[in-house]
């Protein structure tokens, strides 16, 4: 069984744009169910990005997600070094600011790719799109493509899981 590892934009964009907590109750109940069923997880770096805002989304996550939902990334340093090596190898393409952001140890992007590399049944879920010619931002899908890591977007995940809400 595949397990989907969600990027912070899964929750942040849903909350701020597509599925506000006060309107889209069934979406958030589905997310909660998938989390408790172990079908979706995330990582500690995503938690830190979400819990940095002290908002309704943070409150919802604290009250509705399992205690072990956000997985520790300290065990994926070997994979993280492969992700960072790939990014650095592309320094002739990416602007230094883009590389600095992607390689920042507090940022989730490189770690989520590394975490998914650590186990064969994991898949990244992100709302980002591949932009291989973009120079000012390293996109998760581009790292995934280069490193042969499976990724998809939120709706593709729901389709693979045969879930509706």
PyMOL commands that set and color helices and strands:
alter all, ss='L'
color gray80, all
select helices_A, chain A and resi 8-18+25-36+44-50+56-64+74-89+96-103+109-117+140-147+154-160
alter helices_A, ss='H'
color red, helices_A
select strands_A, chain A and resi 3-6+40-43+70-71+122-125+151-152
alter strands_A, ss='S'
color yellow, strands_A
deselect
rebuild
show_as cartoon
